[in-house]
Amino acid sequence: MAKTAIAYKEKMKEISVLSLICSCLYPETRKNIMGDFQDMDIKPINKRASGQAFEVILKPTSPVSDSAHCVTNPPKRDLSLEDIQKKLEAADDRRRSQEAQVLRALAEKRDHERNVLLKAMEENSNFSRMAEEKLQVKMEQNEENRQAYLAAIMDRLQEKEKHAQEVRRNKELREEVTA
């Protein structure tokens, strides 16, 4: 079956695209072109509006053409012990270089992760320090405001006390004057 497929592929290469197009356009010339192949029959099945359908029948190949299509593998050369050793060493070198490359990539990734963590820790500490400083300033300002408020209240109380003493004195003076 593989030989049949190979023969089919080769015959399809022989048929040019132009001849296929011409055979669709000019059916009388198609019969001449299609009849030229000795080991292949092409039968039109039916005509459709979308195009022409064909059935390709391959004839069995002759023993003479069978040898022409047979592709032989190049002869294997004998490998010496030195060649095998060289190949093994080359494979080991490739493996080592690949391992070194993987290790380098992992080391770079670890360094990058470490740098990212250090930067995040630094930013976190900077944020904490700034927040602490803001809180400290705010607390100092609150303390100053509280002290100012308490001082204002004490001043008002002292003024009220002075006013109360003055009123008491005036009352005593009136009582003395009226008595």
C-alpha positions as CSV (number, residue, x, y, z in Angstrom):
1,M,0.0,0.0,0.0
2,A,2.9,2.3,0.7
3,K,4.3,1.7,-2.8
4,T,0.9,2.6,-4.2
5,A,0.8,5.8,-2.3
6,I,4.3,6.7,-3.4
7,A,3.4,6.0,-7.0
8,Y,0.3,8.1,-6.7
9,K,2.3,11.0,-5.3
10,E,4.8,10.8,-8.1
11,K,2.1,10.8,-10.7
12,M,0.3,13.7,-9.1
13,K,3.6,15.6,-9.3
14,E,3.7,14.9,-13.1
15,I,0.3,16.4,-13.7
16,S,0.8,20.1,-13.8
17,V,-1.8,22.5,-12.2
18,L,-2.2,24.2,-15.6
19,S,-3.2,20.9,-17.3
20,L,-5.7,20.2,-14.5
21,I,-7.2,23.6,-15.0
22,C,-7.3,23.2,-18.8
23,S,-8.8,19.8,-18.5
24,C,-11.7,21.3,-16.5
25,L,-12.2,24.1,-19.1
26,Y,-11.7,22.0,-22.2
27,P,-13.0,18.4,-21.7
28,E,-11.9,17.2,-25.2
29,T,-8.2,17.9,-24.4
30,R,-8.6,16.4,-20.9
31,K,-9.3,13.0,-22.4
32,N,-6.0,13.1,-24.3
33,I,-4.1,14.3,-21.2
34,M,-5.7,11.8,-18.9
35,G,-5.0,8.9,-21.3
36,D,-1.2,9.5,-21.4
37,F,-0.4,7.7,-18.1
38,Q,0.3,4.0,-18.4
39,D,0.1,2.9,-14.7
40,M,-2.8,5.1,-13.7
41,D,-6.5,5.4,-14.9
42,I,-8.4,8.6,-14.3
43,K,-12.2,8.4,-14.7
44,P,-14.5,11.4,-14.5
45,I,-17.3,10.6,-12.0
46,N,-19.7,13.4,-12.6
47,K,-19.9,17.0,-13.4
48,R,-21.2,19.5,-10.8
49,A,-21.8,23.2,-10.8
50,S,-18.8,23.5,-8.4
51,G,-16.4,21.5,-10.5
52,Q,-15.4,18.1,-11.8
53,A,-14.9,15.0,-9.7
54,F,-12.4,12.3,-10.7
55,E,-11.6,8.8,-9.6
56,V,-7.9,7.9,-9.8
57,I,-7.1,4.2,-10.1
58,L,-3.5,3.1,-9.8
59,K,-2.4,-0.1,-11.7
60,P,-0.1,-2.5,-9.9
61,T,3.5,-1.6,-10.5
62,S,5.8,-3.8,-12.5
63,P,8.9,-5.4,-11.0
64,V,11.1,-3.1,-13.2
65,S,9.6,0.1,-11.8
66,D,9.6,-1.3,-8.3
67,S,13.4,-1.2,-8.2
68,A,13.3,2.3,-9.5
69,H,11.1,3.6,-6.7
70,C,13.0,1.7,-3.9
71,V,15.1,4.0,-1.9
72,T,17.9,2.4,0.0
73,N,19.3,3.7,3.2
74,P,22.9,4.8,3.1
75,P,25.2,2.1,4.4
76,K,26.0,2.2,8.1
77,R,29.5,3.0,8.9
78,D,31.2,1.1,11.7
79,L,31.6,3.2,14.8
80,S,34.9,2.9,16.6
81,L,35.4,3.1,20.3
82,E,36.9,6.5,19.9
83,D,33.9,7.8,18.0
84,I,31.6,6.5,20.7
85,Q,33.7,8.1,23.4
86,K,33.6,11.4,21.5
87,K,29.9,11.2,21.2
88,L,29.4,10.4,24.9
89,E,31.7,13.2,25.9
90,A,29.8,15.6,23.6
91,A,26.6,14.5,25.2
92,D,28.0,14.9,28.7
93,D,29.2,18.4,27.8
94,R,25.8,19.3,26.4
95,R,24.1,18.0,29.5
96,R,26.5,19.9,31.8
97,S,26.1,23.1,29.9
98,Q,22.3,22.7,30.0
99,E,22.4,22.0,33.8
100,A,24.7,25.1,34.3
101,Q,22.3,27.2,32.2
102,V,19.3,26.0,34.3
103,L,21.3,26.7,37.5
104,R,22.2,30.1,36.3
105,A,18.6,30.9,35.5
106,L,17.5,29.7,39.0
107,A,20.2,31.8,40.6
108,E,19.1,34.8,38.7
109,K,15.5,34.2,39.7
110,R,16.5,33.8,43.4
111,D,18.5,37.0,43.2
112,H,15.5,38.8,41.6
113,E,13.2,37.5,44.3
114,R,15.6,38.5,47.1
115,N,15.9,42.0,45.6
116,V,12.1,42.3,45.3
117,L,11.7,41.2,49.0
118,L,14.4,43.6,50.2
119,K,12.7,46.5,48.3
120,A,9.3,45.5,49.7
121,M,10.8,45.4,53.2
122,E,12.5,48.8,52.7
123,E,9.3,50.3,51.4
124,N,7.3,48.8,54.3
125,S,9.8,50.2,56.8
126,N,9.7,53.6,55.1
127,F,6.0,53.6,55.2
128,S,6.0,52.6,58.9
129,R,8.5,55.3,59.8
130,M,6.5,57.9,57.9
131,A,3.3,56.8,59.5
132,E,4.9,56.9,62.9
133,E,6.3,60.4,62.3
134,K,2.9,61.6,61.2
135,L,1.3,60.1,64.2
136,Q,3.9,61.6,66.5
137,V,3.3,65.1,65.0
138,K,-0.5,64.7,65.2
139,M,-0.2,63.6,68.9
140,E,2.0,66.6,69.7
141,Q,-0.4,68.9,68.0
142,N,-3.3,67.4,69.9
143,E,-1.4,67.8,73.2
144,E,-0.7,71.4,72.4
145,N,-4.3,72.0,71.5
146,R,-5.4,70.3,74.7
147,Q,-3.0,72.4,76.8
148,A,-4.2,75.6,75.1
149,Y,-7.8,74.6,75.7
150,L,-7.1,73.8,79.4
151,A,-5.3,77.1,79.8
152,A,-8.2,79.0,78.2
153,I,-10.7,77.2,80.6
154,M,-8.5,78.1,83.6
155,D,-8.3,81.7,82.5
156,R,-12.1,81.9,82.2
157,L,-12.5,80.2,85.6
158,Q,-10.0,82.7,87.2
159,E,-11.9,85.6,85.6
160,K,-15.2,84.2,86.9
161,E,-13.6,83.8,90.4
162,K,-12.4,87.4,90.3
163,H,-15.7,88.6,89.2
164,A,-17.4,86.6,91.9
165,Q,-15.1,88.1,94.6
166,E,-15.8,91.5,93.3
167,V,-19.5,90.9,93.4
168,R,-19.2,89.6,97.0
169,R,-17.1,92.6,98.1
170,N,-19.6,95.0,96.5
171,K,-22.4,93.2,98.3
172,E,-20.6,93.4,101.6
173,L,-20.0,97.1,101.1
174,R,-23.6,97.7,100.4
175,E,-24.6,95.8,103.5
176,E,-22.2,97.9,105.5
177,V,-23.4,101.1,104.0
178,T,-27.1,100.1,104.6
179,A,-26.5,98.9,108.1
